[in-house]
Amino acid sequence: MIFSFCLLATIVGSLLLDTLVRPRPKRAWTGQRSLPGRALLLAATTTLFGLFFALSGSAPLAAALAVALLAAFMLASNAKHAVLGEPLLFSDLALVGGMMRHPGFYLTALTVRQKAGAVVGIVGLVVALAWLFMPRAGPHLVGAALGVAAGGVLVAMLRGWTVAGLAPEPDADADVARHGLVATMLLYWWRWRDTPDPPACPTPAATLPDTTPELVIVVQCESFADPVALTGNPSLALAGLTRARERASLWGDLAVSGFGAYTMRTEYGVLFGRDEDALGFRRFDPFLTAAREASYALPRRLGAAGYTGVFAHPHDLRFYRRDRLMPEIGFSRVIGAEGFPPTPPGERYLDDPTFGTALAALAAAAAGPTFLYAVTMENHGPWVAGHPAGSPGGLEAYLGHLRGSDAMLSGLIDHLDAGGRRALLVFFGDHRPSIPGAVEPGPVRHTPYAMLHFPREEEVSGRRADLSPDELHHAILHATLRRGAICRKSASAPTDVEDKQS
């Protein structure tokens, strides 16, 4: 009797929690998701209940644990939607390790009340597990049987015709509104695991044109955006960015898809040159499968033509598995936080001017053709330290960090001007910041980019071309190997980026 009541309470709780997930159904008055979506939710909920029952031997505790986990998903998804403009996705679970190592990256999205509630809930569940744990084997076996059976039904549903037509293309907001959070996470994971790897990209000829740059420096600037575009205030224009645009061979807006996070999406686009339509359900965290697409990567392609690849990032390289991925895709040298000066006292991350000085030293020491890809950290949130009282959401602190990035850009231009070597500098922002009350998610998400050639007298006349990250990848290839989309479907058809540059 208690078992049945607890299972029923868990199912009812899961349905009620699902009605609180944003975005909600278009017909909000019904409060209902699709029938297949609710069926997936019920199968998943029963599976969770069975597994927790197998763990604890207590039906009330199994119900509490299952509902608590679903509530955590709901709270995390709503917080993420408010701050980043998208719901929780299956790929977010891959970030749990990074969350444990660096909780400040993620917990800033939660309010103080939510954090306090999470702490109380975790402590309460641990106490309840110790108090209500049943040592008898019978309940554990019943729970295991229920979990396996419900899990089998769930897999059969994902494999069968019932959900075959659901979520054929990625549209997270629409699918969560239509089918619910848990169903969408399961469907997207299932579609993701069935996504095939692309065919290998042919290796380019191992020859460099006479005019090719000896140094190719790509700077991916964390949370860098044009403050004039963010605020509409022309007095906030950055001198270094203005200078870079004035002398760039190519510059414009970079149409990034993420907002406030997910650096790896833009990073992947620039490094691999595959657009999000081609990625399908891999687009949400393309680094999860990037090692299987190494033939597309810039360091691999430039390496075949004689460049030595160096990856530099003054932070924990275990984020997004960069410590393993970057060597796998062709970087012969990977430099993490240990290779740069320590973070100044009172700061969370290494400031960009100091990082820029270190990059200049790496460039000066480079012997032979070198591809240096650098990812900065100074602009990473939260932007709270030192901002004036009453400033909206740390905007003033963020703008101060932007000026540091701008100084880094100017310093790199000065260094390459003085060095006299043939070089290409590409600078871009990976996404806009999320600053509640000041900069919030919306349809306009572009960041600036600029591509500069050195020595200056060898620059072609500058022009504007708004690109996506994958198009910037091909622009870099075009500026080095004099070839753009080497892996395009038709060898005779011009690429979009070549059209934009011509």
C-alpha positions in Angstrom: 0.0 0.0 0.0 2.7 2.4 1.0 4.7 1.4 -2.1 1.8 2.1 -4.5 1.0 5.4 -2.8 4.6 6.6 -3.0 4.9 5.6 -6.7 1.7 7.5 -7.5 2.8 10.5 -5.5 6.1 10.5 -7.5 4.3 10.4 -10.8 1.9 13.2 -9.8 4.8 15.3 -8.5 6.7 14.9 -11.8 3.7 16.0 -13.8 3.2 19.0 -11.5 6.9 20.0 -11.7 6.8 19.7 -15.5 4.0 22.3 -15.7 6.4 24.8 -14.0 9.2 24.4 -16.6 9.7 27.3 -19.0 8.9 27.7 -21.8 5.4 26.5 -21.2 2.9 25.2 -23.8 1.5 27.9 -26.1 -2.0 27.1 -24.8 -0.8 27.9 -21.3 -4.4 27.5 -19.9 -4.3 23.8 -20.6 -1.0 23.3 -18.8 -0.4 20.1 -20.9 2.5 18.8 -22.9 2.1 16.3 -25.7 0.9 12.7 -24.9 4.2 11.1 -26.1 6.1 13.7 -24.0 4.1 12.9 -20.9 4.6 9.1 -21.6 8.3 9.6 -21.7 8.2 11.6 -18.5 6.2 8.9 -16.7 8.5 6.1 -17.9 11.6 8.1 -16.8 10.0 9.0 -13.4 9.1 5.3 -12.8 12.7 4.3 -13.7 14.1 6.9 -11.2 11.7 5.7 -8.5 12.7 2.1 -9.0 16.5 2.9 -9.0 16.2 5.0 -5.8 14.0 2.2 -4.2 16.7 -0.3 -5.1 19.3 2.0 -3.5 17.4 2.8 -0.3 14.8 0.0 0.2 12.4 2.8 1.4 9.5 3.8 -0.9 9.0 7.2 0.8 12.7 8.0 0.4 12.7 6.8 -3.2 9.8 9.1 -3.9 11.5 12.0 -2.2 14.8 11.5 -4.1 13.1 11.1 -7.5 10.9 14.3 -7.0 14.0 16.2 -5.6 16.0 15.3 -8.7 13.2 16.3 -11.0 12.8 19.5 -9.0 16.5 20.3 -9.4 16.2 19.8 -13.2 13.3 22.2 -13.2 15.0 24.9 -11.1 18.2 24.6 -13.1 16.4 24.8 -16.4 14.3 27.8 -15.5 17.4 29.6 -14.1 19.4 28.8 -17.2 16.5 30.0 -19.4 16.3 33.3 -17.6 20.1 33.9 -17.7 21.2 32.2 -21.0 18.0 32.1 -23.0 17.7 28.3 -23.4 16.4 25.4 -21.3 18.5 22.6 -19.7 19.8 20.1 -22.2 21.2 16.6 -22.0 24.6 18.0 -22.9 24.7 20.1 -19.8 25.1 16.9 -17.7 28.6 16.7 -19.3 29.6 19.9 -17.4 28.9 18.3 -13.9 32.6 17.6 -13.4 33.6 21.2 -14.2 30.8 22.4 -11.9 32.3 20.5 -9.0 35.8 21.9 -9.7 34.7 25.5 -10.3 31.2 26.0 -8.8 31.5 29.8 -9.2 31.1 29.4 -12.9 27.5 28.1 -12.5 26.1 29.0 -9.1 26.0 32.7 -9.9 22.9 32.0 -12.0 21.0 31.0 -8.9 19.4 33.4 -6.4 20.4 33.3 -2.7 17.1 31.7 -1.9 17.6 29.0 -4.5 21.2 28.2 -3.2 19.9 28.0 0.3 17.1 25.7 -0.7 19.5 23.5 -2.6 21.8 23.2 0.5 18.9 22.4 2.8 17.5 19.9 0.4 20.8 18.1 0.0 21.5 17.9 3.7 17.9 16.7 4.3 18.2 14.0 1.7 21.5 12.7 3.2 19.9 12.6 6.6 16.8 10.9 5.3 18.9 8.3 3.4 20.8 7.4 6.6 17.6 7.3 8.7 15.2 5.5 6.4 17.6 3.0 4.7 16.2 -0.5 4.9 18.7 -3.3 5.3 16.4 -6.1 4.1 17.1 -7.4 0.6 13.5 -7.8 -0.6 12.6 -4.1 -1.1 16.0 -3.5 -2.9 15.2 -6.4 -5.3 11.7 -5.0 -6.0 13.2 -1.6 -6.7 15.8 -3.0 -9.1 13.2 -5.0 -10.9 10.9 -2.0 -11.3 13.8 0.2 -12.4 15.0 -2.3 -15.0 11.4 -2.9 -16.3 10.6 0.8 -16.5 14.0 1.6 -18.1 13.3 -1.1 -20.7 9.9 0.5 -21.5 11.7 3.9 -21.8 14.3 2.6 -24.3 11.6 0.8 -26.3 9.6 4.0 -26.5 12.7 5.9 -27.8 13.4 3.2 -30.3 9.8 2.8 -31.4 7.3 4.5 -33.6 5.7 6.4 -30.7 8.4 9.1 -30.6 9.9 8.5 -34.1 8.5 11.8 -35.4 9.2 13.9 -32.3 11.9 16.6 -32.4 13.4 15.7 -35.8 15.4 19.0 -35.8 16.8 20.9 -32.9 14.5 23.6 -31.5 14.9 23.5 -27.8 12.4 26.1 -26.7 9.7 24.8 -29.0 10.3 21.2 -28.0 10.3 21.8 -24.3 7.1 23.8 -24.6 5.5 21.0 -26.6 6.9 17.9 -25.0 8.3 18.9 -21.6 11.8 19.2 -20.2 12.6 15.5 -19.4 11.1 14.3 -22.7 13.1 16.8 -24.6 16.4 16.0 -22.8 15.8 12.3 -23.6 14.8 12.9 -27.2 17.8 15.2 -27.9 20.2 12.7 -26.3 18.7 9.9 -28.4 19.0 12.0 -31.6 22.5 13.0 -30.6 23.8 9.5 -30.1 22.4 8.5 -33.6 24.1 11.4 -35.4 26.7 10.0 -37.7 30.3 11.3 -38.0 31.0 13.4 -41.1 33.3 12.0 -43.8 36.9 12.8 -43.3 38.1 16.1 -44.7 40.8 15.7 -47.4 44.3 16.8 -46.4 45.3 20.0 -48.3 48.6 20.1 -50.3 51.6 20.6 -48.0 52.7 23.8 -49.7 52.4 27.4 -48.7 52.0 30.3 -51.1 54.8 32.8 -51.1 52.6 35.5 -49.5 51.4 33.3 -46.7 51.8 34.6 -43.1 54.6 33.1 -41.0 52.5 33.8 -37.9 48.8 33.1 -37.6 47.5 34.4 -34.3 43.8 33.8 -33.4 42.6 35.4 -30.2 39.2 34.2 -28.9 38.3 36.8 -26.3 36.0 35.7 -23.5 32.6 37.5 -23.3 34.0 40.3 -25.6 31.3 42.5 -27.1 31.3 46.0 -28.5 30.0 48.2 -25.6 28.4 50.6 -28.1 26.3 47.7 -29.5 25.4 46.6 -26.0 24.5 50.0 -24.6 23.8 52.3 -27.5 26.3 54.8 -26.0 28.9 55.9 -28.5 31.1 57.4 -25.8 32.0 53.8 -24.7 33.7 53.0 -28.0 37.0 51.1 -27.5 40.1 52.7 -29.1 41.8 49.3 -29.8 38.7 47.8 -31.5 38.2 50.9 -33.5 41.8 50.9 -34.6 41.6 47.2 -35.5 38.5 47.7 -37.7 40.1 50.7 -39.5 43.1 48.7 -40.6 41.5 45.2 -40.9 41.4 43.4 -44.2 38.1 41.9 -43.0 35.9 42.8 -40.1 32.3 42.8 -39.0 29.8 41.1 -36.8 30.3 37.4 -35.8 26.9 35.7 -35.7 27.4 33.5 -32.6 24.5 31.4 -31.5 25.2 31.2 -27.7 24.6 33.9 -25.1 26.4 34.4 -21.8 28.1 30.9 -21.9 28.9 28.0 -24.1 32.3 29.3 -25.2 32.9 25.9 -26.9 30.2 26.5 -29.6 31.9 29.5 -31.1 35.3 28.0 -30.5 34.3 24.8 -32.3 32.9 26.8 -35.3 36.2 28.8 -35.7 38.4 25.7 -35.2 36.4 23.2 -37.2 34.5 25.2 -39.8 31.3 23.1 -39.6 28.0 25.1 -39.3 25.3 24.2 -36.8 22.9 22.9 -39.4 25.5 20.3 -40.3 26.0 19.5 -36.6 22.4 18.8 -35.9 22.0 17.7 -32.3 25.7 18.0 -31.7 25.5 21.7 -31.8 24.7 22.1 -28.1 28.2 20.8 -27.1 30.2 20.0 -30.2 33.3 19.3 -28.1 31.7 16.1 -27.0 32.3 14.6 -30.4 35.0 16.9 -31.8 37.8 14.4 -31.5 36.0 12.3 -34.2 36.1 15.3 -36.5 39.7 16.1 -36.2 40.4 16.2 -39.9 38.3 19.4 -40.1 40.3 21.3 -37.4 42.4 24.3 -38.2 45.6 23.0 -36.5 45.3 19.7 -38.4 44.8 21.5 -41.7 47.5 24.2 -41.2 49.8 21.5 -39.7 49.6 19.6 -43.0 51.0 22.7 -44.7 53.9 23.2 -42.3 52.5 25.2 -39.4 53.2 24.3 -35.8 50.1 24.5 -33.7 50.1 26.1 -30.2 47.0 26.4 -28.0 47.1 28.8 -25.0 44.5 29.3 -22.3 45.3 30.7 -18.8 42.8 28.4 -17.0 42.0 24.8 -16.2 42.3 22.9 -19.4 40.1 20.2 -18.2 37.1 22.4 -19.0 35.5 20.9 -22.2 38.3 18.3 -22.1 40.7 20.8 -23.8 43.6 19.0 -22.2 42.8 15.9 -24.2 41.1 17.4 -27.2 43.6 20.0 -28.4 46.5 17.6 -28.9 44.1 15.2 -30.7 43.1 17.8 -33.2 46.6 18.8 -34.1 48.1 21.2 -31.6 51.6 20.1 -30.8 51.9 22.4 -27.8 49.1 23.1 -25.3 49.7 25.7 -22.5 47.4 26.0 -19.6 47.3 28.3 -16.5 50.7 26.9 -15.3 52.4 28.5 -18.3 51.4 32.1 -17.5 51.9 34.6 -14.7 49.8 34.0 -11.6 46.4 35.7 -11.3 46.9 39.1 -9.6 45.6 39.4 -6.0 41.9 40.2 -5.8 41.2 39.1 -9.3 39.5 35.9 -10.4 41.4 35.4 -13.6 44.5 36.5 -15.4 44.1 40.0 -16.9 44.1 40.2 -20.7 47.0 42.8 -21.0 49.3 40.4 -19.1 48.1 37.5 -21.2 48.6 39.5 -24.3 52.3 40.2 -23.3 52.8 36.5 -22.9 51.3 35.8 -26.3 53.6 38.4 -27.8 56.5 36.6 -26.2 55.3 33.2 -27.7 55.0 34.8 -31.1 58.5 36.4 -30.9 60.0 33.0 -29.9 58.2 31.1 -32.7 60.6 29.6 -35.3 59.0 28.8 -38.6 55.3 28.9 -39.6 53.3 29.0 -36.4 49.6 28.9 -35.7 48.8 30.3 -32.2 45.2 30.0 -30.9 44.6 31.8 -27.6 41.5 31.9 -25.4 41.4 34.7 -22.8 39.8 34.7 -19.4 39.6 38.2 -17.9 36.0 39.0 -19.1 34.5 35.8 -17.6 31.7 36.6 -15.1 30.5 37.2 -12.6 31.3 40.9 -12.8 31.1 42.0 -9.3 34.5 42.8 -7.9 35.0 46.6 -7.6 31.9 47.7 -9.4 30.3 50.9 -8.1 27.4 50.6 -5.7 24.1 50.8 -7.6 25.6 49.9 -11.0 23.2 47.6 -12.9 24.3 44.0 -12.5 28.0 44.6 -12.6 27.9 46.3 -16.0 30.5 48.9 -14.9 32.8 46.1 -13.8 32.3 44.3 -17.1 33.1 47.5 -19.1 36.3 47.9 -17.1 37.4 44.4 -18.0 36.5 45.1 -21.7 39.0 48.0 -21.6 41.7 45.4 -20.5 40.9 43.3 -23.5 41.0 46.3 -25.7 44.5 47.2 -24.4 45.6 43.6 -25.1 44.4 44.0 -28.7 46.2 47.3 -29.2 49.4 45.7 -27.6 49.3 42.8 -30.0 48.9 45.1 -33.0 51.9 47.2 -31.8 54.0 44.1 -31.3 53.3 42.7 -34.8 53.8 46.1 -36.4 57.2 46.4 -34.7 58.2 42.8 -35.4 58.2 43.1 -39.2 57.3 39.4 -39.8 54.5 38.4 -42.1 51.6 37.7 -39.8 47.8 37.4 -39.6 46.0 38.4 -36.4 42.3 37.4 -36.0 40.5 38.7 -32.9 36.9 37.9 -32.0 34.5 37.7 -29.1 33.0 34.3 -28.3 29.7 35.5 -26.9 28.0 38.4 -25.2 27.9 38.6 -21.4 24.7 37.8 -19.4 24.3 40.6 -16.9 20.8 40.6 -15.3 19.2 44.0 -15.5 21.8 45.2 -18.1 22.5 42.7 -20.8 19.9 39.9 -21.1 19.3 37.1 -23.7 17.6 38.2 -26.9 17.7 37.5 -30.7 20.6 39.9 -31.3 23.7 38.1 -30.1 26.6 39.1 -32.4 30.1 40.0 -31.3 32.8 41.8 -33.2 35.7 40.3 -35.1 38.6 41.7 -37.1 41.3 40.1 -39.3 44.5 42.1 -39.8 47.6 41.4 -42.0 51.1 42.5 -41.2 53.3 44.2 -42.3 50.7 46.9 -42.8 51.7 47.9 -46.3 50.7 44.4 -47.5 47.1 44.7 -46.4 44.4 44.5 -48.9 41.8 47.3 -48.8 39.6 46.7 -45.7 36.0 45.7 -46.0 33.1 44.6 -43.8 31.6 41.1 -44.0 29.4 39.7 -41.3 30.3 36.1 -40.8 29.3 33.1 -38.7 32.1 31.3 -36.7 32.4 28.5 -39.3 32.7 31.1 -42.0 35.5 32.8 -40.0 37.3 29.4 -40.0 37.2 29.4 -43.8 38.3 33.0 -44.0 41.4 32.1 -42.0 42.1 29.2 -44.4 41.6 31.5 -47.3 44.1 34.0 -45.9 46.7 31.4 -45.2 46.4 28.6 -47.7 44.5 30.7 -50.3 41.7 28.2 -50.1 38.5 28.5 -48.3 36.0 25.7 -47.6 38.3 22.8 -48.6 35.6 20.3 -47.6 32.7 21.9 -49.5 30.4 19.5 -51.3 31.2 20.7 -54.8 34.8 21.6 -55.6 33.6 23.9 -58.4 31.1 25.9 -56.4 32.4 29.1 -54.6 31.8 29.2 -50.9 29.8 31.8 -49.1 32.8 33.2 -47.3 34.8 33.5 -50.6 31.8 35.4 -52.1 31.8 37.7 -49.0 35.6 38.3 -49.3 35.6 38.9 -53.1 
